[in-house]
Amino acid sequence: MKTVMTNDFLTDARFIFQKQFKTAVAKRYMKMLLKARINSLDTALIALRDENTKREIRIFLCWLFGQTRSKYALSALLDVIRYQDTRAAWEASKAVGIIGGKRLVQPLIASLSVCREPDRRSAIAYALGLLGDKRATVRLVKILSDKT
């Protein structure tokens, strides 16, 4: 199912919340966004990249960008996968897989080559697997056979 984005981030968020959650939960998430002053695509992308933003909000934004299939968020999601806490990295990996950011395959492969954190490497490998690009196959097989 493809979600159509409007030009209004909050309208899109409200639509997704109401589709996915009970009303009380949807209202809670909307309040969370508004309290954090996230009211547009730009402020959402800034908040996602900012490590001072509460982790719960960053994880939630990763999920939301995946649900809205926003290609505008791919670069910020890549930053989350590479540099932020692993819980946020996992959610960003799922979002990248849902969005289908084939242009991220090479940067993800490069990140996998230099990353030594097992949880982050797993998140990167997960994103590559979801993308299903053959360019990642050789690297993923090497990672799977790596004992470190």
Buried (B, 14 or more C-beta within 10 A) or exposed (E): EEBEBEEEBBEBBBBBBBEEEEEEEBBEBBEBBEEBEBBEBEBBBBBBBEEEBEEEBBBBBBBBBBBBBBEBBBBBBBBBBBEBBBBBBBBBBBBBBBBBBEEBBEBBBEBBEEBEEEEBBBBBBBBBBBBEBEEBEEBBEEBEEEEE
